[in-house]
Amino acid sequence: MAVERLNGSMYAPYPPIEPMSRASLSSTIGLGCQTCAFLPECGGVYTEFDCMACCCNNPTNCMLACPRSPRFQTIVRDSGGLDAGSQWNIKQDIRAGMPLYVPMIQHGSVRREHVELPLVALKTFEVTRRRGGNGKMFETAEELRSFFRIGAKTRLILISADQDTELERYWELSRVDSLPERLAGFGIELISAPNFSFPLNVPRFEHLANRRRSLICAEEFSGVGMNVVPHLNAVTQGDWDFWRDFLREHTHVKVVAKEFQTGGATRRVAQWHVDQLLRIEDALGRGLHLIAVAGRRHLWMLTTLSGFTIIDSVPFMKTVYRQRLSHKDGQWKINRTLPGQPLDELLKANIAEYSRVLFENATKLKQYSLSLGNHTFGRLSIGLDESELPTAEWAPAPEQMTFDYV
């Protein structure tokens, strides 16, 4: 029997889903998990990996949250424990709409003018450690905007998804250097919680500690008045169950973040996560708005969600490498410039065209989703392949679609 989803389309009841993105439906919980004292917090693993049996057998030099490591107590104490199932003080009061696409600006080089757009994104840890290339943090909002060449009226989002070295550096220095307090002085619209890693080949204790660290940082951002977007790191069904319960308890949190540039870059893993988000929306009885970092490659899946915003630096980096997105055929083409010629106009054109293309495709895919009746775009679909999806027509007037809201 078909049921109506939150986005208005009709779907068949959900079939069972794998307990992990790289597991099968027939996978069973690991033998070591069955008697583990942390099973309620962890939820267990369903692959061949075993937290204790797959130990590196070098505990003296182990840097992970492994019970055999002498650092285990220090790590657990540093993260405040391993159980994150409490009420967290997360501030999220978002009154303005979220656009379909937000460009990420990496730096202010090769440009003379300030970017004047409704909303742009920056990397959090570029802001906390850079000022004129000397490794120090910016002192004022004006200094920050001058460095990245961003207009005074442009709203800012900080994305805290980064490499482990940057994440660990922030964790080490955040309280010593009062980094949350200093970030709060920059007039930031939104900041995502750090995505401390969930590697698949480490003890699950590491994941539990990293989840708590991410929420601690989110609470610290909230404590200084910033609007925070939780980053939903997850690799098991237990992790997604945690986020379902978290969002049920924190009813004011409507915007969440997920990155699709590491493990989530692969189609199967991304589909598993999107399917989990769909189930959470139905379990909550309300929609969520996903900030999909580097999620453009999975646009056809994202359109099944109630709402989403894609953030990436594709137009920016293509501009740096002197490429222009063709309005005629949608291909990136070499755009030769003179030595020292600023790239302001090229960046503006690339962001506008890239935004238009995304809007065109998202609109087509959304309409296609609604026309499918009881189909979806994830692995829940029946006989549907990505090659069957419609392509966008190259309509005129891109300025009408640059920053439409979803």
Secondary structure as the mmCIF struct_conf table of DSSP 4:
data_model
#
loop_
_struct_conf.conf_type_id
_struct_conf.id
_struct_conf.beg_label_comp_id
_struct_conf.beg_label_asym_id
_struct_conf.beg_label_seq_id
_struct_conf.end_label_comp_id
_struct_conf.end_label_asym_id
_struct_conf.end_label_seq_id
STRN STRN1 VAL A 3 GLU A 4
TURN_TY1_P TURN_TY1_P1 LEU A 6 ASN A 7
BEND BEND1 GLY A 8 GLY A 8
STRN STRN2 MET A 10 TYR A 11
HELX_LH_PP_P HELX_LH_PP_P1 ALA A 12 PRO A 16
BEND BEND2 PRO A 19 PRO A 19
STRN STRN3 MET A 20 MET A 20
TURN_TY1_P TURN_TY1_P2 SER A 21 ARG A 22
BEND BEND3 ALA A 23 ALA A 23
TURN_TY1_P TURN_TY1_P3 LEU A 25 SER A 26
HELX_RH_3T_P HELX_RH_3T_P1 LEU A 31 CYS A 33
TURN_TY1_P TURN_TY1_P4 GLN A 34 THR A 35
TURN_TY1_P TURN_TY1_P5 ALA A 37 PHE A 38
HELX_RH_AL_P HELX_RH_AL_P1 LEU A 39 CYS A 42
BEND BEND4 THR A 47 GLU A 48
TURN_TY1_P TURN_TY1_P6 CYS A 51 CYS A 54
BEND BEND5 ASN A 57 ASN A 57
HELX_RH_3T_P HELX_RH_3T_P2 PRO A 59 ASN A 61
BEND BEND6 LEU A 64 ALA A 65
TURN_TY1_P TURN_TY1_P7 PRO A 67 ARG A 68
BEND BEND7 SER A 69 SER A 69
TURN_TY1_P TURN_TY1_P8 PRO A 70 ARG A 71
HELX_RH_AL_P HELX_RH_AL_P2 PHE A 72 ASP A 78
TURN_TY1_P TURN_TY1_P9 SER A 79 GLY A 80
BEND BEND8 LEU A 82 LEU A 82
BEND BEND9 SER A 86 SER A 86
BEND BEND10 ALA A 96 ALA A 96
HELX_LH_PP_P HELX_LH_PP_P2 GLY A 97 MET A 98
STRN STRN4 PRO A 99 PRO A 99
BEND BEND11 LEU A 100 LEU A 100
STRN STRN5 TYR A 101 PRO A 103
STRN STRN6 MET A 104 MET A 104
HELX_LH_PP_P HELX_LH_PP_P3 ILE A 105 ILE A 105
BEND BEND12 GLY A 108 GLY A 108
TURN_TY1_P TURN_TY1_P10 SER A 109 VAL A 110
BEND BEND13 GLU A 113 GLU A 113
HELX_LH_PP_P HELX_LH_PP_P4 HIS A 114 HIS A 114
STRN STRN7 VAL A 115 VAL A 115
BEND BEND14 PRO A 118 PRO A 118
STRN STRN8 LEU A 119 LYS A 123
HELX_RH_AL_P HELX_RH_AL_P3 THR A 124 ARG A 129
BEND BEND15 ARG A 131 ARG A 131
TURN_TY1_P TURN_TY1_P11 GLY A 132 GLY A 133
BEND BEND16 ASN A 134 GLY A 135
HELX_LH_PP_P HELX_LH_PP_P5 LYS A 136 PHE A 138
BEND BEND17 GLU A 139 THR A 140
HELX_RH_AL_P HELX_RH_AL_P4 ALA A 141 PHE A 148
TURN_TY1_P TURN_TY1_P12 ARG A 149 ARG A 149
STRN STRN9 ILE A 150 ILE A 150
TURN_TY1_P TURN_TY1_P13 ALA A 152 LYS A 153
STRN STRN10 ARG A 155 ILE A 159
HELX_RH_AL_P HELX_RH_AL_P5 ASP A 164 LEU A 173
TURN_TY1_P TURN_TY1_P14 SER A 174 SER A 178
HELX_RH_AL_P HELX_RH_AL_P6 LEU A 179 ALA A 184
TURN_TY1_P TURN_TY1_P15 GLY A 185 PHE A 186
BEND BEND18 GLU A 189 GLU A 189
STRN STRN11 LEU A 190 SER A 192
HELX_LH_PP_P HELX_LH_PP_P6 ALA A 193 PRO A 194
TURN_TY1_P TURN_TY1_P16 LEU A 200 ASN A 201
BEND BEND19 VAL A 202 VAL A 202
HELX_RH_AL_P HELX_RH_AL_P7 ARG A 204 GLY A 223
TURN_TY1_P TURN_TY1_P17 VAL A 224 GLY A 225
STRN STRN12 VAL A 228 VAL A 229
STRN STRN13 HIS A 231 HIS A 231
BEND BEND20 VAL A 235 VAL A 235
STRN STRN14 THR A 236 THR A 236
HELX_RH_AL_P HELX_RH_AL_P8 GLN A 237 GLU A 249
TURN_TY1_P TURN_TY1_P18 THR A 251 HIS A 252
STRN STRN15 VAL A 255 GLU A 259
BEND BEND21 GLN A 261 THR A 262
HELX_RH_3T_P HELX_RH_3T_P3 GLY A 263 ALA A 265
BEND BEND22 THR A 266 THR A 266
HELX_RH_AL_P HELX_RH_AL_P9 ARG A 267 LEU A 284
TURN_TY1_P TURN_TY1_P19 GLY A 285 GLY A 285
BEND BEND23 ARG A 286 ARG A 286
STRN STRN16 HIS A 289 VAL A 293
TURN_TY1_P TURN_TY1_P20 ALA A 294 ALA A 294
HELX_RH_3T_P HELX_RH_3T_P4 ARG A 296 HIS A 298
HELX_RH_AL_P HELX_RH_AL_P10 LEU A 299 LEU A 302
TURN_TY1_P TURN_TY1_P21 THR A 303 THR A 304
BEND BEND24 LEU A 305 SER A 306
STRN STRN17 GLY A 307 ASP A 312
HELX_RH_AL_P HELX_RH_AL_P11 VAL A 314 VAL A 320
TURN_TY1_P TURN_TY1_P22 TYR A 321 ARG A 322
STRN STRN18 GLN A 323 LEU A 325
TURN_TY1_P TURN_TY1_P23 HIS A 327 ASP A 329
STRN STRN19 TRP A 332 ILE A 334
TURN_TY1_P TURN_TY1_P24 PRO A 339 GLY A 340
HELX_RH_AL_P HELX_RH_AL_P12 ASP A 344 SER A 371
TURN_TY1_P TURN_TY1_P25 LEU A 372 LEU A 372
BEND BEND25 GLY A 373 ASN A 374
BEND BEND26 PHE A 377 GLY A 378
TURN_TY1_P TURN_TY1_P26 ARG A 379 LEU A 380
BEND BEND27 SER A 381 GLY A 383
HELX_RH_3T_P HELX_RH_3T_P5 GLU A 386 GLU A 388
BEND BEND28 LEU A 389 LEU A 389
BEND BEND29 PRO A 396 PRO A 396
HELX_RH_3T_P HELX_RH_3T_P6 PRO A 398 GLN A 400
TURN_TY1_P TURN_TY1_P27 MET A 401 PHE A 403
STRN STRN20 TYR A 405 TYR A 405
#
